Amino acid sequence: MTAPWTIASAAAALRSGETTSEQLVRAMLDAADTLDPTLGVYLARFDDTAVEAARKADAELAAGQDRGPLHGIPFGVKDILSTDEGPTTCQSLVLPPEWGDQGDGPVLRRLRDAGAVIMGKLTTMEFAVGRPDRSKPFPLPRNPWNTERWTGGSSSGSGNGVAAGLMLGALGTDTGGSIRVPSAYCGITGLKPTHGLVPKSGCFPLGYTYDHLGPMCRSAWDCAAMLTVMAGVDPSDRTSVPSAPTDYVAAIEASGGSLAGMRIGILANESIRSHSADWTWQAMHEALEVLRGAGAETVEVLAPLYDELHVATFLGLQAEAFAYHRNWLAERWDDYGRPTRLTLAMGALISGGDLAQCERVRQAGREQIHAMMEREGVHVLVSPTMGYGATAYTGAVREATSPRAMHCPPWNGTGFPALALPMGFDPDGLPLSLQVIGRPFDDATALRVGHALQLRTDWHLRQAPLHA
């Protein structure tokens, strides 16, 4: 197997006869045998059913039944999503085993209907919150670029699994940055779609009005292929929103990679600049130069209520999470990992008045940022995804671990789509990431910007030292 594969290149290879789905799956399972004891990608592997699904995909393709670019492609699933194979643990000793008996949610069904091969359940932070806890009996996810560094969370196994080539795409979830942080730290591409575009039934909730399901892959093209299948209203999720079916691959390919007529707003808020390393800022401006070469115009802008949204998102999601976990925390405090229980318990300190204020900030932020984009004529906004590269498990630099170095949470508060994609490396050889934020339900434009950058750079194709 030639690495790194993208979904796009693997799909072409499946149709040319260069490889088969079964060969891809078996090669990735063999690689997991070697790499997973170090990287901590999987909580459960579905080897037998994955090989069976791959054989079915090969037979269908041979018979001329082509389900689209995901047909025969190996995927992983973050273990806060239920699957037909089970189990679901949320990487916790607390979750009742029967919770996972509900089987596939709508997004899993759609992926399988598109021919996707499900390889297994992937590591996460407990209940998608906090940090790793070495005292609990779960794998410690490590970064394939440097195993002394964290993958980011909470879609940890989705991030390092794709980066290490143990799968070509993965499902992640994002409540305050949990798709974009591991995508940034592991050097892959991940999309937090517009809130309501992708149904989240079958996903264990963290902050229900902040939660998003999204794709994590190597490229923006790959994310577009996944989103085409994943998007669309489902009656089981009251927050999912009716929207016209969109072929996101066709949407990003329509301009041939040109960004002529595109106006990009560079977020110049002081809190973003002051919580980003100089090399991160430099890498972003080099990426912007590439986008200008593709025909885009750039202008500096300020996001109204940015700092307030950052705070409101953290407080609001903690309040929502505590409401869900309150009884379990009282009954099974010690079964929770220490980082998780402390984070969840902080929600008890947030009053009803505080939560109402958070909701007022969210609504005002949505309206004012959208109005600013209209006024400035910008189609997307950009910032670093994270101010620094992946943090160390021990001895991490304080600036790099500050919540303010996460430039993700405001976009969970507003629900705007946000794409993380590689834009270079820091002095330690760790990936850096550009964040592209679109207008609500204009995910295609954010993906189009990412695709244009990746047509002209190869950051997303760089191979980590630990790779299949």
JOGI-V644104 format. One record per residue. N is the residue number from 1. RES is the residue in one small letter. SS is DSSP state (h for helix, s for strand, l for the rest). Layout:
BEGIN
N|RES|SS, N|RES|SS
END
This chain:
BEGIN
1|m|l, 2|t|l, 3|a|l, 4|p|l, 5|w|l, 6|t|l, 7|i|h, 8|a|h, 9|s|h, 10|a|h, 11|a|h, 12|a|h, 13|a|h, 14|l|h, 15|r|h, 16|s|h, 17|g|l, 18|e|l, 19|t|l, 20|t|l, 21|s|h, 22|e|h, 23|q|h, 24|l|h, 25|v|h, 26|r|h, 27|a|h, 28|m|h, 29|l|h, 30|d|h, 31|a|h, 32|a|h, 33|d|h, 34|t|h, 35|l|h, 36|d|h, 37|p|h, 38|t|h, 39|l|h, 40|g|l, 41|v|l, 42|y|s, 43|l|s, 44|a|s, 45|r|s, 46|f|l, 47|d|h, 48|d|h, 49|t|h, 50|a|h, 51|v|h, 52|e|h, 53|a|h, 54|a|h, 55|r|h, 56|k|h, 57|a|h, 58|d|h, 59|a|h, 60|e|h, 61|l|h, 62|a|h, 63|a|l, 64|g|l, 65|q|l, 66|d|l, 67|r|l, 68|g|l, 69|p|l, 70|l|l, 71|h|l, 72|g|l, 73|i|l, 74|p|s, 75|f|s, 76|g|s, 77|v|s, 78|k|s, 79|d|l, 80|i|l, 81|l|s, 82|s|l, 83|t|l, 84|d|l, 85|e|l, 86|g|l, 87|p|l, 88|t|l, 89|t|l, 90|c|l, 91|q|l, 92|s|l, 93|l|l, 94|v|l, 95|l|l, 96|p|l, 97|p|h, 98|e|h, 99|w|h, 100|g|h, 101|d|h, 102|q|h, 103|g|l, 104|d|l, 105|g|l, 106|p|h, 107|v|h, 108|l|h, 109|r|h, 110|r|h, 111|l|h, 112|r|h, 113|d|h, 114|a|l, 115|g|l, 116|a|l, 117|v|s, 118|i|s, 119|m|s, 120|g|s, 121|k|s, 122|l|s, 123|t|l, 124|t|l, 125|m|l, 126|e|h, 127|f|h, 128|a|h, 129|v|l, 130|g|l, 131|r|l, 132|p|l, 133|d|l, 134|r|l, 135|s|l, 136|k|l, 137|p|l, 138|f|l, 139|p|l, 140|l|l, 141|p|l, 142|r|s, 143|n|s, 144|p|l, 145|w|l, 146|n|s, 147|t|s, 148|e|s, 149|r|s, 150|w|s, 151|t|l, 152|g|l, 153|g|l, 154|s|l, 155|s|l, 156|s|h, 157|g|h, 158|s|h, 159|g|h, 160|n|h, 161|g|h, 162|v|h, 163|a|h, 164|a|l, 165|g|l, 166|l|l, 167|m|l, 168|l|l, 169|g|s, 170|a|s, 171|l|s, 172|g|s, 173|t|s, 174|d|s, 175|t|l, 176|g|l, 177|g|l, 178|s|l, 179|i|l, 180|r|h, 181|v|h, 182|p|h, 183|s|h, 184|a|h, 185|y|h, 186|c|h, 187|g|l, 188|i|l, 189|t|s, 190|g|s, 191|l|s, 192|k|s, 193|p|l, 194|t|l, 195|h|l, 196|g|l, 197|l|l, 198|v|s, 199|p|l, 200|k|l, 201|s|l, 202|g|l, 203|c|s, 204|f|l, 205|p|l, 206|l|l, 207|g|l, 208|y|l, 209|t|l, 210|y|l, 211|d|l, 212|h|s, 213|l|s, 214|g|s, 215|p|s, 216|m|s, 217|c|s, 218|r|l, 219|s|l, 220|a|h, 221|w|h, 222|d|h, 223|c|h, 224|a|h, 225|a|h, 226|m|h, 227|l|h, 228|t|h, 229|v|h, 230|m|h, 231|a|l, 232|g|s, 233|v|l, 234|d|l, 235|p|l, 236|s|l, 237|d|l, 238|r|l, 239|t|l, 240|s|l, 241|v|l, 242|p|l, 243|s|l, 244|a|l, 245|p|l, 246|t|l, 247|d|l, 248|y|h, 249|v|h, 250|a|h, 251|a|h, 252|i|h, 253|e|h, 254|a|l, 255|s|l, 256|g|l, 257|g|l, 258|s|l, 259|l|l, 260|a|l, 261|g|l, 262|m|l, 263|r|s, 264|i|s, 265|g|s, 266|i|s, 267|l|s, 268|a|l, 269|n|l, 270|e|h, 271|s|h, 272|i|h, 273|r|h, 274|s|h, 275|h|l, 276|s|l, 277|a|l, 278|d|h, 279|w|h, 280|t|h, 281|w|h, 282|q|h, 283|a|h, 284|m|h, 285|h|h, 286|e|h, 287|a|h, 288|l|h, 289|e|h, 290|v|h, 291|l|h, 292|r|h, 293|g|h, 294|a|l, 295|g|l, 296|a|l, 297|e|s, 298|t|s, 299|v|s, 300|e|s, 301|v|s, 302|l|l, 303|a|l, 304|p|l, 305|l|l, 306|y|h, 307|d|h, 308|e|h, 309|l|h, 310|h|h, 311|v|h, 312|a|h, 313|t|h, 314|f|h, 315|l|h, 316|g|h, 317|l|h, 318|q|h, 319|a|h, 320|e|h, 321|a|h, 322|f|h, 323|a|h, 324|y|h, 325|h|h, 326|r|h, 327|n|h, 328|w|h, 329|l|h, 330|a|h, 331|e|h, 332|r|l, 333|w|h, 334|d|h, 335|d|h, 336|y|l, 337|g|l, 338|r|h, 339|p|h, 340|t|h, 341|r|h, 342|l|h, 343|t|h, 344|l|h, 345|a|h, 346|m|h, 347|g|h, 348|a|h, 349|l|h, 350|i|l, 351|s|l, 352|g|h, 353|g|h, 354|d|h, 355|l|h, 356|a|h, 357|q|h, 358|c|h, 359|e|h, 360|r|h, 361|v|h, 362|r|h, 363|q|h, 364|a|h, 365|g|h, 366|r|h, 367|e|h, 368|q|h, 369|i|h, 370|h|h, 371|a|h, 372|m|h, 373|m|h, 374|e|h, 375|r|h, 376|e|h, 377|g|l, 378|v|l, 379|h|l, 380|v|s, 381|l|s, 382|v|s, 383|s|s, 384|p|s, 385|t|l, 386|m|s, 387|g|l, 388|y|l, 389|g|l, 390|a|l, 391|t|l, 392|a|s, 393|y|l, 394|t|l, 395|g|l, 396|a|l, 397|v|l, 398|r|h, 399|e|h, 400|a|h, 401|t|h, 402|s|l, 403|p|h, 404|r|h, 405|a|h, 406|m|s, 407|h|l, 408|c|l, 409|p|h, 410|p|h, 411|w|h, 412|n|h, 413|g|h, 414|t|h, 415|g|l, 416|f|l, 417|p|l, 418|a|s, 419|l|s, 420|a|s, 421|l|s, 422|p|s, 423|m|s, 424|g|s, 425|f|s, 426|d|l, 427|p|l, 428|d|l, 429|g|l, 430|l|l, 431|p|s, 432|l|s, 433|s|s, 434|l|s, 435|q|s, 436|v|s, 437|i|s, 438|g|s, 439|r|l, 440|p|l, 441|f|l, 442|d|l, 443|d|h, 444|a|h, 445|t|h, 446|a|h, 447|l|h, 448|r|h, 449|v|h, 450|g|h, 451|h|h, 452|a|h, 453|l|h, 454|q|h, 455|l|h, 456|r|h, 457|t|l, 458|d|l, 459|w|h, 460|h|h, 461|l|h, 462|r|l, 463|q|l, 464|a|l, 465|p|l, 466|l|l, 467|h|l, 468|a|l
END
